[in-house]
Amino acid sequence: MTAEPAGESGARDGDSVVYDLAAECTADDVERNTPYLAEINGIVDYGVFVDLSDSVSGLVHESVLEGTYTVGDEFVVELESVRDNGDMAFEPVDVDEYTLEDVDHDYPLTSTDRLESNVGEQIHLEGEVVQVKQTGGPTIFHVADEYGVVPCAAFEEAGVRAYPRIEVGDVVRVTGVPEHRENTLQIEVDGLSKFEGEDAEDARERLEIALEERAEPHDVEPLIDWPAFEKLRPDLREVAKLLRRTVLDGRPIRVRHHADGDGMCAAVPVQIALERFIADVHEDADAARHLIKRLPAKAPFYEMEDATRDLNFALEDREKHGQQLPLLLMLDNGSTAEDVPAYETLAHYDIPIAVVDHHHPDPEAVEDLLDAHVNPYLHDEDYRITTGMCCVELARMIYPEITDELRHVPAVAGLSDRSKADAMDDYLALAAEEGYDEERLQDVSEALDYAAFWLRYNAGDQLIRDLLQLDSDDEGHHRDLVSFFADRAREEVDEQLDAAMAHLEHEELDNGAHLYRIDVENFAHRFTYPAPGKTTGEIHDRKIEETGDPVITVGYGPDFAVLRSDGVRLDIPRMVSELEAEVPGGGVSGGGHLVVGSIKFVKGRREEVIDALVEKMAEADIDEDLSSAAPIDD
């Protein structure tokens, strides 16, 4: 007998059709007077045992057999009888030429959004494998369809990889039973098959269309009417879509943000919005804990130390847990040439990168390395639109139900970065409606800076949420906690300035600005709050109040200087570029805004760098419209 695979039109003219049961087919799928392909699994004196599927088998009695057979031989049989105990008997069918036609078990084809209604029932599910995790027991395949991601547990034997040919990225059909396991809905796998050829292409196309549609961000009304901000909204929508699609694809997200008030006001709302969207998409109750990680960054750029750590953790997670490599989301950081080496490191592993920042960018340096970039400077706006303001809108595009919890956060971000945007009055009014007057907002800002200093490289998830009063309705606890942190911060600032102010150097520049300098390495307490940047900023604020004139403040150490100006157009990024060329061997680098920034140099050229810097400050234009915009990057 010769078998030919069935084509699109079924049997050829003159051919018989023989049916090939899928592995998951049961006795209910077997009909009388119908030929089936069988495989011999055992030979005894009274006949041969045959398999038609994983669960359909029976005996062909020796009385109806002709010739000799061996285990593994295939031939065509029909159902002869079924005993009361369910045992089945078959008999051979004489077919010379035939065409095979596959038979699937008639389980309902369902989707992840309907699993709950099918708990305890056998179903089919089609989707893409986005993670394969081997446990000490079953192999867990995370399968994503148009509506979500579900863990599918397949057991071969304890600790042994089930279905070893199935890998991340394959489009598969899962047959199994949805069950609840430790607060997680998962599918207990009975069968797992991979789509091939046109079937795989068709499935991928169907998934792609559906996921692209679901990834679209929500259209949310802006919290305030601000035409300058609206220029950024299309770019924010692009990032929101990228993040939503990343969640739908089951890819982890690693969030890096500047460790200050604005950075935390940016990162935490986005983190919470993503966590809630992940919970909607994934049936695994622990998915958010595994798929999103928020980490602060002390430097004003993505350091190689942070990049190599992030990459190493990602590679370990891929090896241990079968995860895809993550998307990197940089917030309040990441727009400059100093970020390029770290980005190029991640590029070797095709890790996508998105940036939302308000520091002066180097678009020519970073654009080719980024998948999305939001920055007000790219739209002829500036630092007064803070990253926290941007990311509150970003979080709402991802998960709009979070809106009521975030109305006070843009005001905290603006005060943390001393934004003088025209819109600050509207943000303050919005916060006031939620019970946050300006004094309370200032306390929250101060408390965030204080907590960030002591947390150092720790995200401090719950503490920061408590300080921002997110995921919490305990008004009394929030006020007590914020007051404690803010009071401690101010006490320690006063102690620092009591020691430092006596060592402040003053001169009046040719352009009429007051210049104040302090050696923060030798005349300020080290390794305690406030850090050099914060110390410089506090001195600067006091001198503005004291003089009422344009003020520039420089805090310097052996190989760094932090700068603040009020009423003077310094254009610090341009000054840094000029110093690089004017002080050969100075190792000058740095950046910031027009009126706030930091510079690094080699210790042996400090005097030349500082002198050249002062000369440039003396030539800078006085501009009453400019004032300090952000805490100094330490």
C-alpha positions in Angstrom: 0.0 0.0 0.0 1.3 3.5 -0.8 0.4 6.7 1.1 0.3 10.1 -0.5 -0.1 13.3 1.7 -3.4 15.1 1.2 -3.2 18.3 -0.8 -5.5 21.3 -0.6 -8.1 19.5 -2.7 -8.0 16.2 -0.7 -7.7 12.9 -2.4 -6.7 12.5 -6.0 -9.1 11.1 -8.5 -9.3 7.3 -7.9 -7.5 7.4 -4.6 -9.0 6.2 -1.3 -8.8 8.4 1.7 -7.2 7.1 4.9 -7.5 9.2 8.0 -4.5 9.9 10.3 -5.6 10.8 13.9 -3.8 13.6 15.6 -2.0 12.7 18.8 -4.7 14.2 21.1 -7.6 12.4 19.4 -9.7 10.1 21.6 -12.0 7.1 21.0 -14.8 9.5 20.3 -13.1 10.5 17.1 -13.1 7.0 15.7 -16.0 6.0 13.4 -17.0 2.6 12.1 -16.4 1.7 8.4 -13.7 4.4 8.2 -10.1 3.5 7.4 -7.4 4.8 9.8 -3.6 4.7 9.7 -2.2 2.6 12.6 1.2 1.8 13.9 2.2 -1.5 15.5 3.4 -1.1 19.1 3.5 -4.7 20.2 3.3 -8.3 18.9 1.8 -11.2 20.8 0.8 -14.8 19.9 -2.8 -13.9 19.3 -2.2 -10.8 17.2 -0.7 -7.3 17.2 -1.5 -4.2 19.2 -1.8 -0.9 17.2 -1.8 2.8 18.0 -4.0 5.3 16.2 -3.2 8.2 18.5 -1.7 8.8 21.9 -4.9 7.5 23.6 -6.5 5.3 20.9 -5.1 1.7 20.6 -6.4 -1.8 20.3 -5.8 -5.4 19.0 -5.8 -6.8 15.5 -6.5 -10.5 16.0 -4.1 -13.0 14.4 -7.1 -14.6 12.6 -7.5 -11.6 10.3 -3.8 -11.0 9.7 -1.8 -12.2 6.8 2.0 -12.2 6.5 4.5 -11.1 9.1 4.8 -7.8 11.0 7.3 -5.9 13.2 6.9 -3.2 15.8 6.8 0.2 14.0 5.1 -1.0 10.9 2.2 1.0 9.6 -1.0 -0.3 7.9 -4.6 0.7 7.5 -7.3 -0.6 9.8 -11.0 -0.2 10.6 -12.8 -0.4 13.9 -14.3 -3.9 14.3 -15.8 -3.8 17.9 -15.6 -2.1 21.2 -16.0 -4.2 24.4 -18.0 -3.1 27.5 -14.7 -2.3 29.2 -13.7 0.0 26.4 -11.1 -2.3 24.7 -11.1 -1.8 21.0 -10.5 -4.4 18.2 -9.5 -3.5 14.7 -9.2 -5.4 11.4 -7.0 -4.7 8.4 -8.3 -2.8 5.3 -6.9 -3.7 1.9 -6.1 -0.4 0.2 -3.6 -0.2 -2.6 -3.4 3.6 -3.3 -4.6 6.1 -0.7 -4.2 9.7 0.4 -3.8 10.6 4.1 -6.1 13.2 5.6 -5.4 14.5 9.1 -8.0 14.4 11.8 -7.9 16.8 14.7 -9.8 16.2 17.9 -12.8 18.5 18.0 -11.8 20.5 21.1 -12.9 24.1 21.0 -10.3 26.5 19.8 -10.2 29.2 22.4 -8.2 32.3 23.4 -6.5 33.5 26.6 -9.4 35.9 27.3 -11.8 33.0 27.5 -9.8 30.5 29.5 -11.7 31.1 32.7 -14.9 29.9 31.2 -13.1 26.7 30.0 -11.5 25.7 33.3 -11.4 21.9 33.6 -12.3 21.3 29.9 -10.0 20.3 27.1 -9.2 23.1 24.7 -6.9 24.1 21.8 -5.0 27.4 22.0 -2.8 28.9 19.3 -0.1 31.5 19.8 3.6 32.3 19.9 6.0 30.9 22.5 7.5 33.9 24.3 9.3 32.1 27.2 10.4 28.6 28.0 11.3 27.9 31.6 12.5 24.5 32.9 11.5 23.9 36.5 12.4 21.0 38.8 9.1 19.5 37.6 7.3 20.5 34.4 8.5 22.7 31.5 6.6 26.0 31.5 5.9 27.4 28.0 4.5 30.9 28.1 2.3 31.3 25.0 1.0 34.6 23.7 -2.1 35.0 21.5 -4.1 38.0 20.4 -5.4 38.7 23.9 -2.7 37.7 26.5 0.0 35.4 27.7 -0.7 32.1 29.5 1.8 29.6 31.2 1.4 26.1 29.8 2.8 23.3 31.9 4.1 20.2 30.1 5.5 17.3 32.0 7.9 14.7 30.7 9.5 13.7 33.9 10.9 15.7 36.8 13.3 18.3 35.6 13.4 17.0 32.0 12.7 19.3 29.1 9.3 18.5 27.5 8.9 19.1 23.8 12.6 19.9 23.2 12.0 21.0 19.6 9.8 23.9 20.7 11.7 27.2 21.2 10.9 30.8 21.9 9.5 32.4 18.8 7.7 29.3 17.5 4.0 29.5 16.7 2.3 26.5 18.2 -1.0 24.8 19.0 -1.5 23.8 22.6 -3.9 21.1 23.6 -4.7 20.9 27.3 -6.9 21.7 30.2 -6.9 25.2 31.9 -6.5 24.8 35.7 -5.9 27.1 38.7 -2.5 26.5 40.3 -1.4 28.8 43.2 -3.5 31.8 42.1 -2.3 31.4 38.5 -4.4 30.1 35.6 -2.3 27.8 33.5 -2.9 25.1 30.9 -2.0 21.5 31.7 -0.5 20.4 28.4 -1.7 17.2 26.7 -0.2 18.1 23.3 2.0 20.8 21.8 2.6 21.1 18.1 4.6 23.6 16.0 3.1 25.3 13.0 5.2 25.0 9.8 5.3 26.7 6.4 2.2 28.5 5.3 0.3 27.6 8.4 3.0 29.4 10.5 3.0 32.4 8.2 -0.8 32.7 8.4 -0.8 32.4 12.2 2.0 35.0 12.5 0.1 37.4 10.3 -3.1 37.0 12.3 -1.2 37.6 15.6 0.7 40.6 14.2 -2.5 42.4 13.1 -4.2 41.8 16.4 -1.2 42.7 18.6 -0.5 45.9 16.6 -4.1 46.9 17.1 -4.0 46.1 20.9 -0.7 47.9 21.3 -2.2 51.2 20.3 -2.0 53.6 23.2 -5.1 55.1 24.7 -6.2 58.6 23.7 -6.3 60.6 26.9 -7.2 64.2 27.5 -4.1 66.1 28.7 -4.2 67.0 32.4 -3.7 70.7 31.5 -3.9 72.8 28.4 -0.2 73.4 27.4 0.5 74.0 23.7 4.3 73.6 24.2 3.8 70.1 25.6 1.5 69.0 22.8 4.5 69.0 20.4 5.9 66.0 22.4 2.6 64.0 22.5 3.2 62.1 19.2 6.6 61.0 20.4 5.1 59.9 23.7 2.5 57.9 21.9 5.2 56.1 20.0 6.9 55.2 23.3 3.6 54.1 24.8 2.9 51.8 21.8 6.4 50.4 22.0 6.0 49.6 25.7 2.5 48.1 25.3 3.7 45.9 22.5 6.7 44.8 24.6 4.3 43.6 27.3 2.1 41.8 24.7 5.1 40.1 23.3 6.1 38.9 26.8 9.4 40.7 26.7 10.9 42.1 30.0 11.4 45.8 30.5 14.3 47.3 32.4 13.8 51.0 33.5 16.8 53.1 34.3 16.1 56.6 35.7 18.1 59.5 37.2 18.1 59.1 41.0 16.4 62.4 41.9 12.9 63.8 42.4 12.1 64.3 38.7 13.5 60.9 37.8 11.4 59.1 40.3 8.3 61.1 39.3 9.0 59.9 35.8 9.8 56.3 36.5 7.3 55.2 39.2 4.1 56.1 37.4 5.3 54.3 34.2 6.3 51.3 36.3 2.9 51.1 38.0 1.1 51.6 34.7 3.1 48.8 33.1 2.6 46.5 36.1 -1.2 46.9 35.8 -1.1 46.3 32.1 1.1 43.2 32.6 -1.5 41.9 35.1 -4.2 42.3 32.5 -2.2 40.6 29.8 -0.6 37.7 31.7 -2.4 34.9 33.4 0.7 34.4 35.6 0.1 36.3 38.9 3.9 36.9 39.3 4.4 38.2 35.8 4.9 41.8 36.7 7.5 40.9 39.3 9.5 39.1 36.7 9.0 41.3 33.7 9.6 44.9 34.9 12.6 46.1 36.9 13.2 49.8 37.9 16.7 50.9 38.9 18.1 54.3 39.7 21.2 55.7 38.1 23.5 58.2 39.9 25.3 59.5 36.9 23.8 61.9 34.4 24.3 59.4 31.7 24.1 55.6 31.2 27.3 54.4 32.7 29.2 51.3 31.3 29.0 49.9 34.9 25.2 50.0 34.8 25.0 48.8 31.2 27.2 45.8 31.8 25.3 44.9 34.9 22.0 45.2 33.1 23.3 43.1 30.2 24.7 40.4 32.5 21.4 40.1 34.5 19.5 39.9 31.2 21.7 37.1 29.9 21.4 35.2 33.1 17.6 35.5 33.1 17.6 34.2 29.5 19.7 31.2 30.5 17.9 30.4 33.8 14.3 31.4 33.1 14.1 31.3 29.3 13.2 35.0 29.1 13.7 37.1 26.0 16.3 39.9 26.3 14.7 43.1 27.7 13.8 46.5 26.3 15.7 49.3 28.1 13.7 52.4 29.0 15.9 55.4 30.0 14.1 58.2 31.9 15.4 61.6 32.8 18.7 60.5 31.3 20.2 59.0 28.1 20.2 61.7 25.4 23.9 62.5 25.2 27.1 61.2 23.5 28.3 60.0 26.9 25.5 57.3 26.7 26.8 55.9 23.4 29.4 53.4 24.6 26.7 51.8 26.9 24.2 51.8 24.1 26.6 50.2 21.6 27.3 47.4 24.2 23.6 46.6 24.2 23.4 46.8 20.5 25.5 43.7 20.2 22.5 41.8 21.6 19.8 43.7 19.7 18.3 45.1 22.9 15.8 47.9 22.0 16.2 51.2 23.7 13.7 54.0 24.3 14.5 57.4 26.0 12.4 60.0 27.6 14.5 62.9 28.8 14.7 66.7 29.0 18.4 67.3 29.2 20.1 68.9 26.3 20.5 66.1 23.7 23.1 65.0 21.2 20.7 63.6 18.6 23.4 62.9 16.0 25.2 60.7 18.5 22.3 58.7 19.9 19.5 58.6 17.3 20.8 55.6 15.3 21.0 53.6 18.6 17.5 54.4 19.8 14.1 52.9 18.9 12.2 55.9 20.3 13.3 59.3 21.7 11.3 61.9 23.5 13.0 65.2 24.3 11.6 68.8 24.3 14.8 70.1 22.7 13.9 68.1 19.6 10.8 70.3 19.2 12.5 73.7 20.0 11.3 73.5 23.6 13.6 73.1 26.6 14.2 71.7 30.1 11.2 73.4 31.7 9.1 70.5 30.4 10.4 68.0 32.9 10.7 64.3 32.3 8.2 63.6 35.2 5.6 65.8 33.4 6.2 63.8 30.2 6.0 60.4 31.9 2.8 61.1 33.8 1.1 61.5 30.4 3.0 58.4 29.1 1.7 56.3 32.0 -1.8 57.5 31.3 -1.5 56.5 27.6 -0.4 53.0 28.7 -3.0 52.5 31.4 -5.5 55.4 31.7 -7.2 54.1 34.8 -4.2 55.3 36.8 -5.0 59.0 36.1 -6.7 59.9 39.4 -3.6 58.7 41.4 -1.2 60.9 39.4 -2.7 64.4 39.3 -0.3 65.8 41.9 2.8 64.1 40.4 3.7 66.6 37.6 3.8 69.4 40.2 6.2 67.4 42.4 8.4 66.8 39.3 8.3 70.5 38.4 9.2 71.7 41.9 12.0 69.0 42.2 13.6 70.3 39.0 12.7 74.0 39.8 10.9 74.3 36.5 9.8 77.8 35.7 7.4 76.7 32.9 4.3 78.8 32.4 2.3 75.7 33.0 3.6 75.2 36.6 0.7 77.3 38.0 -1.8 75.0 36.3 0.0 71.9 37.7 0.1 73.4 41.2 -3.7 74.1 40.9 -4.3 70.6 39.8 -2.4 69.3 42.8 -4.2 71.6 45.1 -7.5 70.0 44.0 -6.1 66.7 45.3 -5.1 68.2 48.7 -1.5 69.1 47.9 -0.7 72.7 48.6 2.7 74.0 47.5 4.3 73.5 50.9 3.3 69.9 51.0 4.6 69.4 47.4 7.9 70.9 48.4 8.1 68.5 51.3 7.5 65.6 49.0 10.2 66.8 46.6 12.7 67.2 49.5 11.7 63.8 50.9 12.3 62.1 47.5 15.8 63.6 47.2 16.7 62.5 50.7 15.4 59.0 50.2 17.2 58.7 46.8 20.5 59.6 48.4 20.3 56.9 51.1 18.8 54.3 48.8 21.8 54.8 46.5 21.5 52.0 43.9 18.4 50.5 45.4 15.0 51.2 43.7 13.2 51.4 47.1 9.9 50.5 45.4 7.5 50.6 48.3 9.2 53.6 50.1 9.1 55.8 47.0 5.5 54.9 46.3 4.6 55.8 49.9 6.4 59.1 49.6 4.5 59.9 46.3 1.3 58.5 47.9 0.8 56.0 45.0 -1.0 52.7 45.8 -1.9 54.1 49.2 -4.9 55.8 50.7 -3.5 56.4 54.2 -3.4 60.2 54.3 -2.1 60.4 57.8 0.8 58.0 57.3 1.8 59.8 54.1 2.0 63.2 55.8 3.9 61.9 58.8 6.4 60.0 56.6 7.0 63.0 54.2 7.4 65.4 57.1 10.0 63.2 58.8 12.1 62.8 55.7 11.8 66.4 54.6 12.7 67.7 58.1 15.7 65.4 58.3 16.8 66.6 54.9 16.6 70.3 55.8 18.4 69.7 59.1 21.3 68.0 57.3 21.4 70.7 54.6 21.7 73.3 57.4 24.5 71.4 59.0 26.4 71.1 55.7 26.0 74.8 54.9 27.0 75.9 58.4 30.4 74.3 57.7 30.7 75.3 54.0 29.5 78.9 53.8 32.6 80.3 55.5 34.8 78.9 52.7 32.7 80.4 49.9 34.7 82.6 47.4 33.0 85.5 45.7 33.8 87.8 42.8 31.7 90.0 40.4 32.1 89.1 36.8 32.5 91.6 33.9 28.9 90.9 32.8 27.6 91.9 36.2 26.8 88.4 37.5 27.9 87.3 41.0 30.2 84.2 40.9 30.4 82.0 44.0 32.9 79.2 44.2 33.4 76.5 46.8 35.7 73.5 47.1 33.2 70.9 48.1 35.9 68.3 48.4 37.7 70.1 51.3 35.1 72.4 52.8 31.9 70.2 52.9 31.2 66.9 54.7 31.7 63.9 52.4 29.7 60.7 52.1 26.7 62.2 53.7 23.6 64.2 52.7 23.6 66.5 50.9 26.0 65.4 48.2 28.2 67.9 46.3 25.6 68.8 43.7 22.8 69.3 46.3 25.2 71.3 48.4 26.1 73.6 45.5 22.4 74.0 44.7 21.5 75.0 48.2 24.3 77.6 48.4 23.1 78.9 45.0 19.5 79.3 46.1 20.5 81.2 49.2 22.7 83.6 47.3 19.9 84.3 44.8 17.6 85.2 47.6 20.3 87.3 49.3 21.5 89.3 46.3 18.4 89.5 44.0 21.0 89.7 41.1 22.2 87.2 38.5 24.1 84.5 40.2 26.5 81.7 39.1 27.6 79.1 41.6 30.4 76.5 41.1 31.1 73.6 43.4 34.2 71.8 42.5 36.4 68.9 43.6 39.6 67.3 42.4 38.2 66.3 39.0 34.7 67.7 38.7 32.7 70.9 38.9 28.9 71.3 39.2 27.3 74.5 37.9 24.2 76.5 38.6 23.2 79.9 37.2 20.3 82.2 37.6 19.6 85.0 35.1 22.7 84.1 33.0 22.6 82.2 29.7 25.6 79.9 30.2 24.7 77.2 27.6 26.7 74.6 29.5 26.6 71.9 26.7 28.3 74.4 24.3 30.8 75.5 27.0 31.8 71.9 27.6 32.4 71.3 23.9 34.6 74.4 23.7 36.6 73.4 26.8 37.3 70.0 25.3 39.2 71.7 22.4 40.7 74.6 24.4 42.3 72.5 27.2 44.3 69.7 25.5 44.7 66.7 27.7 42.1 68.0 30.1 39.8 65.1 29.6 36.8 67.4 29.7 33.4 65.9 29.5 29.9 66.7 30.8 26.7 68.4 29.9 23.4 69.6 31.2 21.0 72.4 30.4 21.5 76.1 29.5 21.8 77.0 33.2 22.6 73.8 35.1 25.2 71.1 34.5 28.3 69.3 35.5 31.8 68.9 34.1 34.5 66.3 34.6 38.2 66.7 33.9 41.5 65.2 34.9 42.8 66.2 38.3 46.1 67.7 37.0 44.3 70.2 34.7 41.7 71.4 37.2 43.1 75.0 37.5 43.2 75.5 33.8 39.7 74.1 33.3 38.2 76.2 36.1 39.9 79.4 34.9 38.8 78.9 31.3 35.3 78.1 32.6 35.2 81.4 34.6 36.3 83.4 31.5 33.3 81.9 29.5 31.0 82.7 32.4 32.1 86.3 32.4 31.3 86.6 28.6 27.8 85.0 29.0 24.7 87.1 28.4 22.5 88.2 31.2 19.0 86.9 30.6 16.3 87.7 33.2 14.0 85.1 31.7 16.4 82.2 32.7 16.6 80.7 36.1 17.9 77.5 37.6 15.9 74.5 36.3 17.2 71.4 38.0 19.2 69.8 40.8 22.8 69.3 39.9 23.7 65.8 38.8 26.1 64.4 41.4 
